[in-house]
């Protein structure tokens, strides 16, 4: 049985044990869902403010950058609404529940955190809705939260146990040593991580990530960041390839963890990580043509998938499409060229948004500007295949729209958002 199917069966078992909501309270939830959805982001923004005022230690878990940008409040609002809307049958949103559960497990969210979240979330709902939030309504939402949190606690308990019990698995965070640090482009550097204790490490499914714990001098709180694994499973190390997040515009701070890793973490240093996690992963049982499409540092999970398929299923047809600003920002270009040269069934294509004069002279790219459906139809023999893509949100929206216009079935379209969850609709 595959890992994916094994986990799906486990989640079905969990859902069969979930408590149900009283019918009268269920009707109240249904009736008030539109109002909660309308004020969702205001509610979740206030929730985070309240929670961090009362429990500042939780800043050690939550990504403060996502708080400032508004990504996390929106993601939470969507999750709360989605869970409440499907409270009669959680199986309808199983992929969403799994994604959130994987994030929580990797961040080490525990059962004791849920009452804190519930208390502050309900208080925020009451505060934002005001007199409209009657005692009867609040009582119904309190019960709904109890049911929803029960689902996550049960799911995550299974995840923790499965993660620790697997060969090479572990609980919590484990110390790793930076075995190698390799510059891949002007902005991307790879870090090869080996376990400090010298013992085995857990396997993972290509596409998954690890959570890194950064204790940075001068920073009041711990920073947790999730990075896709960029090399195949089955090796004696994990590799992450990190983009240095420079300030997007003057006056804004650089990426705290990425600049710390680039500028201050060196070979021989220790770093702590949690075991691999994530619901975005390669279907290892498919033999359909594999189309990997990436923009910028979104290349990292695609590199893991490419290396894995070449090693495990060397006859599978692969099309590797990567978009970068230009060659100075293009990581792994020589590695991909080498794979293509050795494997006739692998095709690769490069798109440069703003090629340099040297790029133009060398003509070391296949298209300038942006990815388009018309260009994809020129380089791909058909729409038939499994599509995986990752990159900046505008890039992913363009790819997703193109694939839908090409009538690629939804079940063949797979993508990953870095950071908090988003939507391509």
Residue, then its C-alpha position, 0 to 999 in steps of 0.5 A: x500500500x502506498x504512503x498516500x493511500x495509507x494516510x487516506x485510510x487513516x484519515x477516514x478512520x479519524x472522521x468516523x470517530x468525530x463528534x457531531x453537532x447538535x441539529x439545532x446548533x447546526x442550523x444556527x451555524x448554517x444561518x450565520x455562515x454568510x455573516x462570519x464569511x463577510x467579516x472573516x478577515x476582520x475577525x481573524x486579524x483581531x483574533x491574532x492580536x488578542x492571542x499574541x497580547x495574551x500569549x506572546x510565547x506563541x509568536x515562537x510558532x507563528x510566522x510574523x511576516x505572514x501576520x504583517x502582510x495579512x496572508x495568515x489572517x486571510x488563510x485562517x479566515x478561509x480555513x474556518x469558513x471552509x471547515x464550518x461550511x462542511x461540518x456535516x461531512x468533513x470528507x468533502x474538504x479532506x485535502x484542506x484538512x490534511x494540508x493544515x494538519x501537515x502544517x500543524x504537525x511540522x510546526x509542532x502544534x499540540x492539543x494544548x494550543x487549541x483551547x487558547x485558539x478557541x478562546x481568542x477566536x470566539x472572543x474575536x467573533x463576538x467583538x467584531x459582530x457585536x450585538x448580532x453575536x447573541x449568546x445562542x449564536x456564540x454557544x453554537x459557534x463554541x460547539x462548532x469549534x470544539x468539533x473542528x478542533x477535535x478533528x485536527x487533534x485526532x488527525x495530528x495525533x495520528x500524524x505525530x505517531x506515524x512520523x515518529x514510528x517510521x524508520x529514521x523518524x523522530x518527534x519534535x525538532x532534531x539537530x542537523x549539521x550543515x554538511x555543505x553550503x553551495x551557491x546555486x545562483x545570485x540569490x539561491x543557496x543550497x544547504x546539505x543537512x546531515x543528522x548530528x547524531x549520525x543516525x538514519x533519517x526519515x524518507x519523504x515523498x518528493x515535493x514535501x518540506x521540512x520546518x527549520x527552527x532559527x534562533x537568531x541573535x537579537x531576535x526576541x522570538x524563535x523563527x520557524x520556516x518551511x523549506x521544500x526539500x530540493x533533492x531526492x529521498x533515500x540519501x544520507x542528507x536533506x537538501x534545502x535551497x533557500x532564496x535570499x529575500x531582499x527587501x521588496x522595496x525601499x524601507x521594508x525589511x529583508x527576509x529575517x531567516x533567509x538572510x540569516x541562513x545566507x549570511x551567518x550559517x556556515x558549514x559545520x553549524x547546527x540547525x534544528x528541523x522537524x521531520x518532513x511533511x506536506x500534502x503536495x507530493x509526486x504521484x509515484x505510481x503514475x507513468x503519465x508524462x510528467x510536466x514540471x513547471x516552476x518560477x524562481x525558487x518554486x523550482x526547489x520541489x520540482x528539482x526533488x521530483x526530477x531527481x527522484x523520477x530519474x532515479x526511481x522511474x528512469x523511463x518516464x517522459x519528463x518536461x521540465x519548464x523553468x522561468x527566472x528573471x535571467x541567468x544570474x537568478x537561474x539555479x541548477x541550470x547545469x544540473x538540468x542540462x546534464x540530466x537532459x543530455x543523459x536522458x533522451x526522454x527528458x526535455x527542458x525549457x527555460x524562460x527569462x523574464x529579462x534576459x541579460x545582454x550575455x543571455x541574448x548573445x548566448x541564446x541560453x533560453x527558449x523564451x523571453x517574457x512570460x509563460x503563455x498557453x500558446x507557447x506551452x502548446x508549441x513545446x508540449x506534444x499534448x495536454x496529456x500528463x501530470x502537471x506540477x507547478x510552483x512559484x510566485x502567485x502571479x506565475x501560478x495563476x497564469x499557469x493554472x489559467x492556461x491549463x484550465x483553458x487547455x482543458x487539463x483535468x483538475x485531478x492532473x493539476x497539482x500546485x504548492x503555495x509557499x508560506x500561508x495558503x492561497x487561491x488561484x481562482 
